[in-house]
């Protein structure tokens, strides 16, 4: 995966417009437009309240581990490579192997958004144990 910072900003814009509640989008887009406000975005993702409920796919408690989440994402069509959206905002490495990044993040209660733009799938973990979701733009069922 080779993406420059302009592309990741476009991807982040798309992510906000397609995964975030309509009444919260403008605020996040405004933060994204000014680098000095990027830290505010990370604070906003302490919980899943920003997400449009239609994109949140619950993960059963016995499936809340990196291997199960990776297998479910791959089954749904996620690519092997992903973007760690909040790492980008912290000026850290943001392109990862999905499996490896899930191993490093699942269960640590650190605000995490992993996103695979081609498949429009991702993973969110907030600062609360119940805030772990597979993100899917088009959602057909809440049962897995």
N, C-alpha and C positions, 0 to 999 in steps of 0.2 A: 504494500500500500504506500503510495507516494502522493501526499497531499500537501499543498502549501497552505499558509495561514489564511489566505483569502478564501480558499475553498472551505476550510473548516468554519469560518465565520458564516458563509452561505449555508453550510450544513446545519450550523447551530440555529440560524434564522428559521430554516425549514423545520427543524425539530420543534422550536417554540411554536410556530404557527400550526403544527399538526398534532402536537401532543399536550399542549398546555391549554387550560380553560381560556375561553375567549376573553373574559374580563381581566385576565392576568397577563395576557400576551404583550400589550403595549408597555407595561412596566418593565418586563424582562428585556424586551427589544431596546428600550431606552438605556437600560443598564449595559447591555451588550454593545451598544454604539460608542461607549466611552470606556476605554481600557481602565481608567482609574475607578470605575464602578463595578468592575467584574467581580470583586469580592462579595458584593451584595447579592449576586446571583447564587453563589454557593450557599449563603445564609438562607436564601429563599427555599432551597431544596433540602432543608432539614427534615421535612416531612413531605408526604405525597399530595398534600392539599392543592398544589398548583396544577396537577395533572387533570386532564379531562378524564372522567371516570371510565369512559368507553375504551380507553387505551390501556388501562390497568388490568393485568391478568394475574389473578391471585396465584400464589404458589403455596401448595399444601405444606403444612409444617414439616412433614417427613421428607419433603422434597427441597427444603431450603438449604441445600448444600451446593457447592460449586459444580460438582459433576452432574447432578440432576438438572440444574439450571442450564448448564451448557448443553446437555443432551436435548432438553426441551427446545432451546433456542435453535439448535441445529435442525431438529425435526421440523420446526416451523419455517426453516429456510435461511437462517442467519448465516452470514459469511463467517469464515474462520478469523478474520481480522476485524477489529472494531476501533472506535474512537472512545477515549475516556474524556467526556466533554468537560467535566469540572477540572481535570488535570490540565487541560489546555488553558483554562482561565487562570490557573495558578502558575502559568509559564513552565509547566513540567512536560515531560514526554507525554504524548497523548495517543499515539498509535500503538496498538497492542494486539497480541494474539488473544483472542477472546477467552480461551480456556485458561491461559496463564493469568490474565487480569482477573477473571472470576475467582481463581484460587487465592489471589492476593486481596480480594475485597469482600467476598461474601461472608457475612457474619461478624464483621468488624464494626458495624454501626457507624461507618464513616460515609458521609454523603457521596454517593457514587451514581453516575449516569454513564453506562456503556451503551454505545449506539452503533448499529450496523446500518449505514444509510441505504445501501442497495436493497436490502430486504425490509427496511423500515421496522426493524426489531431492536429491542434493547433490554437492558436490565437497570432497575433503579433500586437503590438501598438508601434509606434515610437514616436518621439518628435514633430511630425507635425499632425494636425487634419486629413489630408488625408491618413495618414499611419496607417490604421486599416484594417487588413486582417484576414480572416480565412486561415489557412495553411493546405493544403491538398496535400499529395504526388502525388496521381494520380488524375488528374483533367479532368473532362469530359466536363464541360461547364463553361463559365465565367458569365453566367446569373443566377441570383437567384431572 
